[in-house]
Amino acid sequence: TGGKLLINYSTGGAGSVRVEIQEGDGKPIPGYTLDDAEELFGDSLEQPVLWRNGPGVASLKGKPVKLRFVLADADLYSLRFSD
């Protein structure tokens, strides 16, 4: 129900995290594809996930979605939607 997706993650020196948001059937949602996703590096407890259009996901509130995480030398500890 939140307007941003926040993640707790850590990457190695050459690692990264990217997130794609998909419709319930697995089709990527325009604006939230892997190509639109910003690579996240480092270590954060509450990093907003970023796409080319910014961190906002409010337009998806109330819709069933799937999240696809692509991790390279990274660990994902938790996620939440928040305002």
PDB file of N, CA, C and O in Angstrom:
ATOM      1  N   THR A   1       0.806  -1.204   0.000  1.00  0.00           N
ATOM      2  CA  THR A   1       0.000   0.000   0.000  1.00  0.00           C
ATOM      3  C   THR A   1       0.845   1.263   0.000  1.00  0.00           C
ATOM      4  O   THR A   1       0.300   2.355  -0.164  1.00  0.00           O
ATOM      5  N   GLY A   2       2.147   1.154   0.177  1.00  0.00           N
ATOM      6  CA  GLY A   2       3.004   2.335   0.242  1.00  0.00           C
ATOM      7  C   GLY A   2       3.362   2.884  -1.121  1.00  0.00           C
ATOM      8  O   GLY A   2       3.114   2.260  -2.152  1.00  0.00           O
ATOM      9  N   GLY A   3       3.955   4.077  -1.101  1.00  0.00           N
ATOM     10  CA  GLY A   3       4.319   4.754  -2.335  1.00  0.00           C
ATOM     11  C   GLY A   3       5.733   4.495  -2.809  1.00  0.00           C
ATOM     12  O   GLY A   3       6.103   4.900  -3.911  1.00  0.00           O
ATOM     13  N   LYS A   4       6.545   3.809  -1.971  1.00  0.00           N
ATOM     14  CA  LYS A   4       7.924   3.469  -2.343  1.00  0.00           C
ATOM     15  C   LYS A   4       8.219   2.042  -1.907  1.00  0.00           C
ATOM     16  O   LYS A   4       7.634   1.541  -0.947  1.00  0.00           O
ATOM     17  N   LEU A   5       9.129   1.397  -2.618  1.00  0.00           N
ATOM     18  CA  LEU A   5       9.625   0.079  -2.228  1.00  0.00           C
ATOM     19  C   LEU A   5      10.985   0.292  -1.569  1.00  0.00           C
ATOM     20  O   LEU A   5      11.911   0.805  -2.197  1.00  0.00           O
ATOM     21  N   LEU A   6      11.100  -0.105  -0.305  1.00  0.00           N
ATOM     22  CA  LEU A   6      12.350   0.028   0.435  1.00  0.00           C
ATOM     23  C   LEU A   6      12.956  -1.349   0.651  1.00  0.00           C
ATOM     24  O   LEU A   6      12.248  -2.306   0.964  1.00  0.00           O
ATOM     25  N   ILE A   7      14.289  -1.444   0.478  1.00  0.00           N
ATOM     26  CA  ILE A   7      14.951  -2.726   0.702  1.00  0.00           C
ATOM     27  C   ILE A   7      16.133  -2.561   1.658  1.00  0.00           C
ATOM     28  O   ILE A   7      16.753  -1.500   1.741  1.00  0.00           O
ATOM     29  N   ASN A   8      16.418  -3.640   2.369  1.00  0.00           N
ATOM     30  CA  ASN A   8      17.591  -3.770   3.221  1.00  0.00           C
ATOM     31  C   ASN A   8      18.499  -4.748   2.486  1.00  0.00           C
ATOM     32  O   ASN A   8      18.141  -5.912   2.310  1.00  0.00           O
ATOM     33  N   TYR A   9      19.668  -4.285   2.055  1.00  0.00           N
ATOM     34  CA  TYR A   9      20.535  -5.110   1.224  1.00  0.00           C
ATOM     35  C   TYR A   9      21.998  -4.773   1.472  1.00  0.00           C
ATOM     36  O   TYR A   9      22.331  -3.775   2.109  1.00  0.00           O
ATOM     37  N   SER A  10      22.853  -5.632   0.951  1.00  0.00           N
ATOM     38  CA  SER A  10      24.296  -5.403   0.990  1.00  0.00           C
ATOM     39  C   SER A  10      24.905  -6.035  -0.248  1.00  0.00           C
ATOM     40  O   SER A  10      24.551  -7.153  -0.623  1.00  0.00           O
ATOM     41  N   THR A  11      25.834  -5.307  -0.888  1.00  0.00           N
ATOM     42  CA  THR A  11      26.510  -5.858  -2.063  1.00  0.00           C
ATOM     43  C   THR A  11      28.003  -5.949  -1.802  1.00  0.00           C
ATOM     44  O   THR A  11      28.548  -5.235  -0.960  1.00  0.00           O
ATOM     45  N   GLY A  12      28.656  -6.840  -2.541  1.00  0.00           N
ATOM     46  CA  GLY A  12      30.106  -6.889  -2.540  1.00  0.00           C
ATOM     47  C   GLY A  12      30.635  -5.734  -3.381  1.00  0.00           C
ATOM     48  O   GLY A  12      29.858  -4.947  -3.921  1.00  0.00           O
ATOM     49  N   GLY A  13      31.945  -5.633  -3.493  1.00  0.00           N
ATOM     50  CA  GLY A  13      32.566  -4.536  -4.233  1.00  0.00           C
ATOM     51  C   GLY A  13      32.100  -4.405  -5.667  1.00  0.00           C
ATOM     52  O   GLY A  13      31.958  -3.291  -6.171  1.00  0.00           O
ATOM     53  N   ALA A  14      31.861  -5.512  -6.327  1.00  0.00           N
ATOM     54  CA  ALA A  14      31.423  -5.475  -7.723  1.00  0.00           C
ATOM     55  C   ALA A  14      29.952  -5.883  -7.856  1.00  0.00           C
ATOM     56  O   ALA A  14      29.478  -6.142  -8.962  1.00  0.00           O
ATOM     57  N   GLY A  15      29.231  -5.941  -6.733  1.00  0.00           N
ATOM     58  CA  GLY A  15      27.859  -6.416  -6.741  1.00  0.00           C
ATOM     59  C   GLY A  15      26.836  -5.320  -6.975  1.00  0.00           C
ATOM     60  O   GLY A  15      27.156  -4.131  -6.951  1.00  0.00           O
ATOM     61  N   SER A  16      25.592  -5.746  -7.202  1.00  0.00           N
ATOM     62  CA  SER A  16      24.497  -4.800  -7.418  1.00  0.00           C
ATOM     63  C   SER A  16      23.159  -5.492  -7.197  1.00  0.00           C
ATOM     64  O   SER A  16      23.064  -6.718  -7.156  1.00  0.00           O
ATOM     65  N   VAL A  17      22.129  -4.662  -7.057  1.00  0.00           N
ATOM     66  CA  VAL A  17      20.748  -5.133  -6.939  1.00  0.00           C
ATOM     67  C   VAL A  17      19.907  -4.324  -7.920  1.00  0.00           C
ATOM     68  O   VAL A  17      20.054  -3.105  -8.016  1.00  0.00           O
ATOM     69  N   ARG A  18      19.021  -5.010  -8.651  1.00  0.00           N
ATOM     70  CA  ARG A  18      18.029  -4.357  -9.508  1.00  0.00           C
ATOM     71  C   ARG A  18      16.691  -5.039  -9.264  1.00  0.00           C
ATOM     72  O   ARG A  18      16.635  -6.227  -8.948  1.00  0.00           O
ATOM     73  N   VAL A  19      15.611  -4.269  -9.414  1.00  0.00           N
ATOM     74  CA  VAL A  19      14.277  -4.810  -9.156  1.00  0.00           C
ATOM     75  C   VAL A  19      13.352  -4.476 -10.321  1.00  0.00           C
ATOM     76  O   VAL A  19      13.314  -3.348 -10.813  1.00  0.00           O
ATOM     77  N   GLU A  20      12.615  -5.486 -10.742  1.00  0.00           N
ATOM     78  CA  GLU A  20      11.583  -5.311 -11.768  1.00  0.00           C
ATOM     79  C   GLU A  20      10.234  -5.596 -11.125  1.00  0.00           C
ATOM     80  O   GLU A  20      10.108  -6.533 -10.337  1.00  0.00           O
ATOM     81  N   ILE A  21       9.229  -4.798 -11.452  1.00  0.00           N
ATOM     82  CA  ILE A  21       7.876  -5.067 -10.985  1.00  0.00           C
ATOM     83  C   ILE A  21       7.081  -5.609 -12.163  1.00  0.00           C
ATOM     84  O   ILE A  21       7.092  -5.051 -13.260  1.00  0.00           O
ATOM     85  N   GLN A  22       6.391  -6.719 -11.899  1.00  0.00           N
ATOM     86  CA  GLN A  22       5.638  -7.415 -12.943  1.00  0.00           C
ATOM     87  C   GLN A  22       4.163  -7.477 -12.582  1.00  0.00           C
ATOM     88  O   GLN A  22       3.787  -7.402 -11.412  1.00  0.00           O
ATOM     89  N   GLU A  23       3.341  -7.615 -13.605  1.00  0.00           N
ATOM     90  CA  GLU A  23       1.922  -7.883 -13.400  1.00  0.00           C
ATOM     91  C   GLU A  23       1.788  -9.283 -12.821  1.00  0.00           C
ATOM     92  O   GLU A  23       2.759 -10.039 -12.792  1.00  0.00           O
ATOM     93  N   GLY A  24       0.605  -9.632 -12.364  1.00  0.00           N
ATOM     94  CA  GLY A  24       0.376 -10.946 -11.775  1.00  0.00           C
ATOM     95  C   GLY A  24       0.748 -12.107 -12.674  1.00  0.00           C
ATOM     96  O   GLY A  24       1.095 -13.182 -12.185  1.00  0.00           O
ATOM     97  N   ASP A  25       0.681 -11.905 -13.993  1.00  0.00           N
ATOM     98  CA  ASP A  25       1.014 -12.975 -14.940  1.00  0.00           C
ATOM     99  C   ASP A  25       2.504 -13.012 -15.303  1.00  0.00           C
ATOM    100  O   ASP A  25       2.922 -13.829 -16.122  1.00  0.00           O
ATOM    101  N   GLY A  26       3.297 -12.135 -14.698  1.00  0.00           N
ATOM    102  CA  GLY A  26       4.740 -12.136 -14.954  1.00  0.00           C
ATOM    103  C   GLY A  26       5.206 -11.180 -16.028  1.00  0.00           C
ATOM    104  O   GLY A  26       6.401 -11.122 -16.317  1.00  0.00           O
ATOM    105  N   LYS A  27       4.301 -10.430 -16.629  1.00  0.00           N
ATOM    106  CA  LYS A  27       4.667  -9.458 -17.667  1.00  0.00           C
ATOM    107  C   LYS A  27       5.209  -8.190 -16.995  1.00  0.00           C
ATOM    108  O   LYS A  27       4.551  -7.627 -16.120  1.00  0.00           O
ATOM    109  N   PRO A  28       6.413  -7.735 -17.400  1.00  0.00           N
ATOM    110  CA  PRO A  28       6.968  -6.514 -16.803  1.00  0.00           C
ATOM    111  C   PRO A  28       6.061  -5.309 -17.025  1.00  0.00           C
ATOM    112  O   PRO A  28       5.496  -5.137 -18.106  1.00  0.00           O
ATOM    113  N   ILE A  29       5.928  -4.488 -16.005  1.00  0.00           N
ATOM    114  CA  ILE A  29       5.117  -3.281 -16.086  1.00  0.00           C
ATOM    115  C   ILE A  29       5.982  -2.160 -16.670  1.00  0.00           C
ATOM    116  O   ILE A  29       7.063  -1.888 -16.149  1.00  0.00           O
ATOM    117  N   PRO A  30       5.529  -1.513 -17.735  1.00  0.00           N
ATOM    118  CA  PRO A  30       6.312  -0.422 -18.326  1.00  0.00           C
ATOM    119  C   PRO A  30       6.679   0.631 -17.274  1.00  0.00           C
ATOM    120  O   PRO A  30       5.851   1.040 -16.460  1.00  0.00           O
ATOM    121  N   GLY A  31       7.934   1.050 -17.319  1.00  0.00           N
ATOM    122  CA  GLY A  31       8.444   1.998 -16.348  1.00  0.00           C
ATOM    123  C   GLY A  31       9.093   1.337 -15.153  1.00  0.00           C
ATOM    124  O   GLY A  31       9.824   1.985 -14.403  1.00  0.00           O
ATOM    125  N   TYR A  32       8.831   0.027 -14.963  1.00  0.00           N
ATOM    126  CA  TYR A  32       9.380  -0.721 -13.833  1.00  0.00           C
ATOM    127  C   TYR A  32      10.113  -1.979 -14.294  1.00  0.00           C
ATOM    128  O   TYR A  32      10.250  -2.931 -13.526  1.00  0.00           O
ATOM    129  N   THR A  33      10.586  -1.993 -15.539  1.00  0.00           N
ATOM    130  CA  THR A  33      11.295  -3.154 -16.071  1.00  0.00           C
ATOM    131  C   THR A  33      12.739  -3.163 -15.570  1.00  0.00           C
ATOM    132  O   THR A  33      13.199  -2.191 -14.971  1.00  0.00           O
ATOM    133  N   LEU A  34      13.444  -4.255 -15.818  1.00  0.00           N
ATOM    134  CA  LEU A  34      14.867  -4.318 -15.449  1.00  0.00           C
ATOM    135  C   LEU A  34      15.662  -3.251 -16.186  1.00  0.00           C
ATOM    136  O   LEU A  34      16.609  -2.692 -15.632  1.00  0.00           O
ATOM    137  N   ASP A  35      15.291  -2.962 -17.424  1.00  0.00           N
ATOM    138  CA  ASP A  35      15.986  -1.912 -18.181  1.00  0.00           C
ATOM    139  C   ASP A  35      15.774  -0.532 -17.565  1.00  0.00           C
ATOM    140  O   ASP A  35      16.624   0.348 -17.704  1.00  0.00           O
ATOM    141  N   ASP A  36      14.638  -0.338 -16.882  1.00  0.00           N
ATOM    142  CA  ASP A  36      14.343   0.938 -16.224  1.00  0.00           C
ATOM    143  C   ASP A  36      14.952   1.030 -14.826  1.00  0.00           C
ATOM    144  O   ASP A  36      15.072   2.120 -14.268  1.00  0.00           O
ATOM    145  N   ALA A  37      15.333  -0.111 -14.265  1.00  0.00           N
ATOM    146  CA  ALA A  37      15.810  -0.164 -12.885  1.00  0.00           C
ATOM    147  C   ALA A  37      17.224   0.389 -12.754  1.00  0.00           C
ATOM    148  O   ALA A  37      18.106   0.086 -13.558  1.00  0.00           O
ATOM    149  N   GLU A  38      17.419   1.208 -11.721  1.00  0.00           N
ATOM    150  CA  GLU A  38      18.760   1.704 -11.395  1.00  0.00           C
ATOM    151  C   GLU A  38      19.481   0.624 -10.602  1.00  0.00           C
ATOM    152  O   GLU A  38      18.883  -0.030  -9.748  1.00  0.00           O
ATOM    153  N   GLU A  39      20.763   0.440 -10.885  1.00  0.00           N
ATOM    154  CA  GLU A  39      21.563  -0.501 -10.107  1.00  0.00           C
ATOM    155  C   GLU A  39      21.871   0.115  -8.753  1.00  0.00           C
ATOM    156  O   GLU A  39      22.275   1.274  -8.659  1.00  0.00           O
ATOM    157  N   LEU A  40      21.675  -0.673  -7.709  1.00  0.00           N
ATOM    158  CA  LEU A  40      21.964  -0.219  -6.355  1.00  0.00           C
ATOM    159  C   LEU A  40      23.232  -0.917  -5.880  1.00  0.00           C
ATOM    160  O   LEU A  40      23.406  -2.119  -6.078  1.00  0.00           O
ATOM    161  N   PHE A  41      24.109  -0.150  -5.254  1.00  0.00           N
ATOM    162  CA  PHE A  41      25.393  -0.656  -4.772  1.00  0.00           C
ATOM    163  C   PHE A  41      25.539  -0.307  -3.297  1.00  0.00           C
ATOM    164  O   PHE A  41      24.960   0.672  -2.826  1.00  0.00           O
ATOM    165  N   GLY A  42      26.307  -1.102  -2.574  1.00  0.00           N
ATOM    166  CA  GLY A  42      26.649  -0.755  -1.204  1.00  0.00           C
ATOM    167  C   GLY A  42      25.868  -1.524  -0.173  1.00  0.00           C
ATOM    168  O   GLY A  42      25.602  -2.716  -0.330  1.00  0.00           O
ATOM    169  N   ASP A  43      25.498  -0.821   0.896  1.00  0.00           N
ATOM    170  CA  ASP A  43      24.865  -1.436   2.058  1.00  0.00           C
ATOM    171  C   ASP A  43      23.863  -0.436   2.621  1.00  0.00           C
ATOM    172  O   ASP A  43      24.236   0.690   2.953  1.00  0.00           O
ATOM    173  N   SER A  44      22.611  -0.827   2.732  1.00  0.00           N
ATOM    174  CA  SER A  44      21.590   0.092   3.226  1.00  0.00           C
ATOM    175  C   SER A  44      20.502  -0.673   3.973  1.00  0.00           C
ATOM    176  O   SER A  44      20.155  -1.797   3.611  1.00  0.00           O
ATOM    177  N   LEU A  45      19.969  -0.045   5.021  1.00  0.00           N
ATOM    178  CA  LEU A  45      18.858  -0.635   5.763  1.00  0.00           C
ATOM    179  C   LEU A  45      17.507  -0.297   5.143  1.00  0.00           C
ATOM    180  O   LEU A  45      16.578  -1.102   5.213  1.00  0.00           O
ATOM    181  N   GLU A  46      17.383   0.891   4.532  1.00  0.00           N
ATOM    182  CA  GLU A  46      16.113   1.331   3.950  1.00  0.00           C
ATOM    183  C   GLU A  46      16.356   2.115   2.665  1.00  0.00           C
ATOM    184  O   GLU A  46      16.085   3.315   2.608  1.00  0.00           O
ATOM    185  N   GLN A  47      16.857   1.453   1.653  1.00  0.00           N
ATOM    186  CA  GLN A  47      17.135   2.096   0.366  1.00  0.00           C
ATOM    187  C   GLN A  47      15.884   2.083  -0.503  1.00  0.00           C
ATOM    188  O   GLN A  47      15.354   1.008  -0.787  1.00  0.00           O
ATOM    189  N   PRO A  48      15.395   3.246  -0.935  1.00  0.00           N
ATOM    190  CA  PRO A  48      14.303   3.229  -1.910  1.00  0.00           C
ATOM    191  C   PRO A  48      14.814   2.641  -3.237  1.00  0.00           C
ATOM    192  O   PRO A  48      15.879   3.021  -3.723  1.00  0.00           O
ATOM    193  N   VAL A  49      14.052   1.725  -3.803  1.00  0.00           N
ATOM    194  CA  VAL A  49      14.392   1.180  -5.108  1.00  0.00           C
ATOM    195  C   VAL A  49      14.088   2.257  -6.139  1.00  0.00           C
ATOM    196  O   VAL A  49      13.059   2.930  -6.063  1.00  0.00           O
ATOM    197  N   LEU A  50      14.990   2.415  -7.104  1.00  0.00           N
ATOM    198  CA  LEU A  50      14.865   3.485  -8.088  1.00  0.00           C
ATOM    199  C   LEU A  50      14.702   2.932  -9.498  1.00  0.00           C
ATOM    200  O   LEU A  50      15.326   1.944  -9.885  1.00  0.00           O
ATOM    201  N   TRP A  51      13.845   3.604 -10.243  1.00  0.00           N
ATOM    202  CA  TRP A  51      13.697   3.354 -11.670  1.00  0.00           C
ATOM    203  C   TRP A  51      13.925   4.680 -12.377  1.00  0.00           C
ATOM    204  O   TRP A  51      14.026   5.712 -11.714  1.00  0.00           O
ATOM    205  N   ARG A  52      14.009   4.683 -13.678  1.00  0.00           N
ATOM    206  CA  ARG A  52      14.268   5.924 -14.435  1.00  0.00           C
ATOM    207  C   ARG A  52      13.301   7.040 -14.058  1.00  0.00           C
ATOM    208  O   ARG A  52      13.675   8.213 -14.036  1.00  0.00           O
ATOM    209  N   ASN A  53      12.073   6.677 -13.765  1.00  0.00           N
ATOM    210  CA  ASN A  53      11.061   7.676 -13.429  1.00  0.00           C
ATOM    211  C   ASN A  53      11.031   8.001 -11.944  1.00  0.00           C
ATOM    212  O   ASN A  53      10.125   8.704 -11.495  1.00  0.00           O
ATOM    213  N   GLY A  54      11.997   7.511 -11.163  1.00  0.00           N
ATOM    214  CA  GLY A  54      12.050   7.777  -9.739  1.00  0.00           C
ATOM    215  C   GLY A  54      11.635   6.575  -8.910  1.00  0.00           C
ATOM    216  O   GLY A  54      11.498   5.469  -9.434  1.00  0.00           O
ATOM    217  N   PRO A  55      11.434   6.791  -7.605  1.00  0.00           N
ATOM    218  CA  PRO A  55      11.143   5.681  -6.706  1.00  0.00           C
ATOM    219  C   PRO A  55       9.654   5.393  -6.518  1.00  0.00           C
ATOM    220  O   PRO A  55       9.304   4.423  -5.845  1.00  0.00           O
ATOM    221  N   GLY A  56       8.786   6.192  -7.082  1.00  0.00           N
ATOM    222  CA  GLY A  56       7.360   6.075  -6.802  1.00  0.00           C
ATOM    223  C   GLY A  56       6.693   4.844  -7.384  1.00  0.00           C
ATOM    224  O   GLY A  56       6.893   4.501  -8.549  1.00  0.00           O
ATOM    225  N   VAL A  57       5.889   4.179  -6.548  1.00  0.00           N
ATOM    226  CA  VAL A  57       5.091   3.038  -6.996  1.00  0.00           C
ATOM    227  C   VAL A  57       3.618   3.228  -6.627  1.00  0.00           C
ATOM    228  O   VAL A  57       2.839   2.277  -6.668  1.00  0.00           O
ATOM    229  N   ALA A  58       3.238   4.459  -6.265  1.00  0.00           N
ATOM    230  CA  ALA A  58       1.871   4.734  -5.818  1.00  0.00           C
ATOM    231  C   ALA A  58       0.831   4.369  -6.873  1.00  0.00           C
ATOM    232  O   ALA A  58      -0.295   4.010  -6.529  1.00  0.00           O
ATOM    233  N   SER A  59       1.191   4.453  -8.143  1.00  0.00           N
ATOM    234  CA  SER A  59       0.234   4.126  -9.211  1.00  0.00           C
ATOM    235  C   SER A  59      -0.124   2.636  -9.221  1.00  0.00           C
ATOM    236  O   SER A  59      -1.088   2.238  -9.875  1.00  0.00           O
ATOM    237  N   LEU A  60       0.637   1.821  -8.509  1.00  0.00           N
ATOM    238  CA  LEU A  60       0.394   0.381  -8.471  1.00  0.00           C
ATOM    239  C   LEU A  60      -0.377  -0.052  -7.226  1.00  0.00           C
ATOM    240  O   LEU A  60      -0.658  -1.240  -7.062  1.00  0.00           O
ATOM    241  N   LYS A  61      -0.722   0.886  -6.352  1.00  0.00           N
ATOM    242  CA  LYS A  61      -1.437   0.547  -5.113  1.00  0.00           C
ATOM    243  C   LYS A  61      -2.707  -0.227  -5.417  1.00  0.00           C
ATOM    244  O   LYS A  61      -3.477   0.132  -6.308  1.00  0.00           O
ATOM    245  N   GLY A  62      -2.909  -1.297  -4.657  1.00  0.00           N
ATOM    246  CA  GLY A  62      -4.112  -2.101  -4.792  1.00  0.00           C
ATOM    247  C   GLY A  62      -4.077  -3.118  -5.911  1.00  0.00           C
ATOM    248  O   GLY A  62      -5.017  -3.901  -6.054  1.00  0.00           O
ATOM    249  N   LYS A  63      -3.015  -3.131  -6.713  1.00  0.00           N
ATOM    250  CA  LYS A  63      -2.905  -4.086  -7.817  1.00  0.00           C
ATOM    251  C   LYS A  63      -1.998  -5.241  -7.397  1.00  0.00           C
ATOM    252  O   LYS A  63      -0.990  -5.018  -6.726  1.00  0.00           O
ATOM    253  N   PRO A  64      -2.342  -6.470  -7.783  1.00  0.00           N
ATOM    254  CA  PRO A  64      -1.436  -7.583  -7.487  1.00  0.00           C
ATOM    255  C   PRO A  64      -0.192  -7.488  -8.384  1.00  0.00           C
ATOM    256  O   PRO A  64      -0.308  -7.350  -9.602  1.00  0.00           O
ATOM    257  N   VAL A  65       0.970  -7.562  -7.785  1.00  0.00           N
ATOM    258  CA  VAL A  65       2.221  -7.486  -8.539  1.00  0.00           C
ATOM    259  C   VAL A  65       3.174  -8.569  -8.069  1.00  0.00           C
ATOM    260  O   VAL A  65       3.024  -9.132  -6.984  1.00  0.00           O
ATOM    261  N   LYS A  66       4.156  -8.847  -8.912  1.00  0.00           N
ATOM    262  CA  LYS A  66       5.274  -9.720  -8.568  1.00  0.00           C
ATOM    263  C   LYS A  66       6.536  -8.871  -8.609  1.00  0.00           C
ATOM    264  O   LYS A  66       6.649  -7.951  -9.419  1.00  0.00           O
ATOM    265  N   LEU A  67       7.475  -9.181  -7.738  1.00  0.00           N
ATOM    266  CA  LEU A  67       8.759  -8.497  -7.723  1.00  0.00           C
ATOM    267  C   LEU A  67       9.833  -9.463  -8.186  1.00  0.00           C
ATOM    268  O   LEU A  67       9.918 -10.589  -7.695  1.00  0.00           O
ATOM    269  N   ARG A  68      10.651  -9.023  -9.130  1.00  0.00           N
ATOM    270  CA  ARG A  68      11.774  -9.823  -9.617  1.00  0.00           C
ATOM    271  C   ARG A  68      13.056  -9.113  -9.183  1.00  0.00           C
ATOM    272  O   ARG A  68      13.325  -7.985  -9.595  1.00  0.00           O
ATOM    273  N   PHE A  69      13.835  -9.788  -8.350  1.00  0.00           N
ATOM    274  CA  PHE A  69      15.103  -9.234  -7.881  1.00  0.00           C
ATOM    275  C   PHE A  69      16.242  -9.892  -8.640  1.00  0.00           C
ATOM    276  O   PHE A  69      16.285 -11.116  -8.768  1.00  0.00           O
ATOM    277  N   VAL A  70      17.163  -9.082  -9.144  1.00  0.00           N
ATOM    278  CA  VAL A  70      18.361  -9.577  -9.802  1.00  0.00           C
ATOM    279  C   VAL A  70      19.539  -9.139  -8.935  1.00  0.00           C
ATOM    280  O   VAL A  70      19.856  -7.954  -8.839  1.00  0.00           O
ATOM    281  N   LEU A  71      20.181 -10.128  -8.307  1.00  0.00           N
ATOM    282  CA  LEU A  71      21.278  -9.882  -7.385  1.00  0.00           C
ATOM    283  C   LEU A  71      22.578 -10.377  -7.993  1.00  0.00           C
ATOM    284  O   LEU A  71      22.646 -11.492  -8.510  1.00  0.00           O
ATOM    285  N   ALA A  72      23.599  -9.553  -7.931  1.00  0.00           N
ATOM    286  CA  ALA A  72      24.944  -9.943  -8.361  1.00  0.00           C
ATOM    287  C   ALA A  72      25.863  -9.688  -7.171  1.00  0.00           C
ATOM    288  O   ALA A  72      26.076  -8.537  -6.789  1.00  0.00           O
ATOM    289  N   ASP A  73      26.408 -10.748  -6.584  1.00  0.00           N
ATOM    290  CA  ASP A  73      27.264 -10.632  -5.404  1.00  0.00           C
ATOM    291  C   ASP A  73      26.596  -9.745  -4.364  1.00  0.00           C
ATOM    292  O   ASP A  73      27.184  -8.778  -3.880  1.00  0.00           O
ATOM    293  N   ALA A  74      25.339 -10.096  -4.024  1.00  0.00           N
ATOM    294  CA  ALA A  74      24.549  -9.269  -3.120  1.00  0.00           C
ATOM    295  C   ALA A  74      23.659 -10.136  -2.244  1.00  0.00           C
ATOM    296  O   ALA A  74      23.354 -11.281  -2.578  1.00  0.00           O
ATOM    297  N   ASP A  75      23.254  -9.571  -1.126  1.00  0.00           N
ATOM    298  CA  ASP A  75      22.307 -10.210  -0.209  1.00  0.00           C
ATOM    299  C   ASP A  75      21.134  -9.276  -0.001  1.00  0.00           C
ATOM    300  O   ASP A  75      21.312  -8.072   0.187  1.00  0.00           O
ATOM    301  N   LEU A  76      19.926  -9.837  -0.034  1.00  0.00           N
ATOM    302  CA  LEU A  76      18.701  -9.090   0.234  1.00  0.00           C
ATOM    303  C   LEU A  76      18.138  -9.604   1.544  1.00  0.00           C
ATOM    304  O   LEU A  76      17.874 -10.798   1.681  1.00  0.00           O
ATOM    305  N   TYR A  77      17.950  -8.710   2.513  1.00  0.00           N
ATOM    306  CA  TYR A  77      17.506  -9.125   3.841  1.00  0.00           C
ATOM    307  C   TYR A  77      16.025  -8.877   4.073  1.00  0.00           C
ATOM    308  O   TYR A  77      15.360  -9.691   4.714  1.00  0.00           O
ATOM    309  N   SER A  78      15.499  -7.782   3.569  1.00  0.00           N
ATOM    310  CA  SER A  78      14.082  -7.503   3.756  1.00  0.00           C
ATOM    311  C   SER A  78      13.613  -6.468   2.748  1.00  0.00           C
ATOM    312  O   SER A  78      14.409  -5.781   2.107  1.00  0.00           O
ATOM    313  N   LEU A  79      12.282  -6.378   2.629  1.00  0.00           N
ATOM    314  CA  LEU A  79      11.672  -5.381   1.747  1.00  0.00           C
ATOM    315  C   LEU A  79      10.350  -4.968   2.350  1.00  0.00           C
ATOM    316  O   LEU A  79       9.731  -5.720   3.103  1.00  0.00           O
ATOM    317  N   ARG A  80       9.923  -3.762   2.013  1.00  0.00           N
ATOM    318  CA  ARG A  80       8.609  -3.294   2.423  1.00  0.00           C
ATOM    319  C   ARG A  80       8.195  -2.115   1.558  1.00  0.00           C
ATOM    320  O   ARG A  80       9.022  -1.368   1.036  1.00  0.00           O
ATOM    321  N   PHE A  81       6.882  -1.980   1.427  1.00  0.00           N
ATOM    322  CA  PHE A  81       6.319  -0.815   0.770  1.00  0.00           C
ATOM    323  C   PHE A  81       6.000   0.203   1.857  1.00  0.00           C
ATOM    324  O   PHE A  81       5.426  -0.151   2.887  1.00  0.00           O
ATOM    325  N   SER A  82       6.363   1.455   1.638  1.00  0.00           N
ATOM    326  CA  SER A  82       6.173   2.484   2.649  1.00  0.00           C
ATOM    327  C   SER A  82       5.993   3.847   1.984  1.00  0.00           C
ATOM    328  O   SER A  82       6.390   4.054   0.838  1.00  0.00           O
ATOM    329  N   ASP A  83       5.387   4.768   2.728  1.00  0.00           N
ATOM    330  CA  ASP A  83       5.276   6.153   2.260  1.00  0.00           C
ATOM    331  C   ASP A  83       6.366   6.948   2.880  1.00  0.00           C
ATOM    332  O   ASP A  83       6.473   8.148   2.630  1.00  0.00           O
TER     333      ASP A  83
END
